[in-house]
């Protein structure tokens, strides 16, 4: 029996492909998460040729023992069939706004650019808890340093600031490793190999190699064709993509008994040469170009340029979210964080959710006036999350289904985005928005306290303008019929 035939038979006994939420592997087992435990035919699984045993010790999860080497090939086949390696990647719809969101996504036409950007989102979304933790720690430490100039003389504050710095460094120092690990997971490769390739990106040995071939600029290291960290997360993701292709090609030819020993080392050796000498320098040029665009538009000395950039960015962000185009921004945030140590674009984009809040309040007042209790209840449930920066319930439950409020919310948010960029608010991370983002908006050139205050003012502007524009443009009868 071929591995493809083995996987097909296993999926049949697991209740069909639609019942399988995720499939990954360890040394000897195919690890599967299912939606409905009752659909699993354990006796049938055990009777399949090539299945050495099963472990089914908790609901929704089963391990099928097929042996070393073969388990990985079976996981690759599952991945090629569209079964994710992480159950979190599976779509879940359990209330109205999530159903609306799924319907919006399902109605979108295939788009290669959007799909490519979505890949970056899928890679970085699992990293967001670390991004947020690191950014919050950096923001709080910065506030302490500014508010208490003599903090180093206070033992408690000195220890606290250094602990916060350790958490921040633990993420940022190894960002390429985390990106490489997750990229390999997303592309169906071995995660630890992706992590190793990503970590190699930032090691000092790259500088030694660069000096040996004459690509290192000792006077201005950042201008080197090749240097440690060159290309950053972009290089890591692209490099891992090719690494996974190489790994799968090697594994197809490698005998099962030798797979665990020789496939990893051959994969890394074959990948590393083009990665260091081609991918890193090319991605370094791309990263520099992206940062140049950000500097020209978002960090311009001309305040008019910053105001226009901030307004347009905030106003267009939610349409980008609805079209799935926002995923590519994650890579841009990462590049900014690596190059500048902060993110300048994100604070303006974070105003988009505040515009939705203002629009929702306007609709709620009109709903009360026209007696639309259903709409009032939806907004009442979604509004607290909106203030805290979780905008999807408002977007997919209120403004986007109505149509016009989705546009007016963006128009209102643009004013807050213009203010944030005009006052040069900068963030230590991305991810949190709304009121929860106050303590990560501490990296502006005018000081942490000023940056936080200006971000707060920007939120208020977005709330107010989202409300005013929606109140003016959306008619009572439109709310009554919503």
ABEGO torsion letter per residue (X at the ends): XBAAAAAAAAAAAAGEAAABABBBBBAABBBBBBABAAABBAAAAAABBGBAEBBBABBGBBBBBAEBGAAAAAAAAAAAAGBBABAAABBBBABAAAAAAAAAAAABBBBAAAAAAAAAAAAAAAAAAAAAAAAAAAAAAAAAAAABAAAAABAAAAAAAAAAAAAAAAAAAAAAAAAAAAAAAAAGBBAAAAAAAAAAAABAAAAAAAAAAGABBAABAAABABBBGBGEAAAAAAAAAAAAAAAAAAAAABBAAAAAAAAAAAAAAAAAAAAAAAAAAAAAAAAAAAAAAAAAAAABABAAAAAAAAAAAAAAAAAAAAAGAAAAAAAAAAAAAAAAGBBAAAAAAAAAAAAAAAAAAAAAAAAAAAGBAAAAAAAAAAAAAAAAGBAAAAAAAAAAAAGAAAAAAAAAAAAAAAAAAAAGBBBABBGBBEAAAAAABAABAAEAAAAAAAAAAAAAAAAAAAAAAAAAABBAAAAAAX
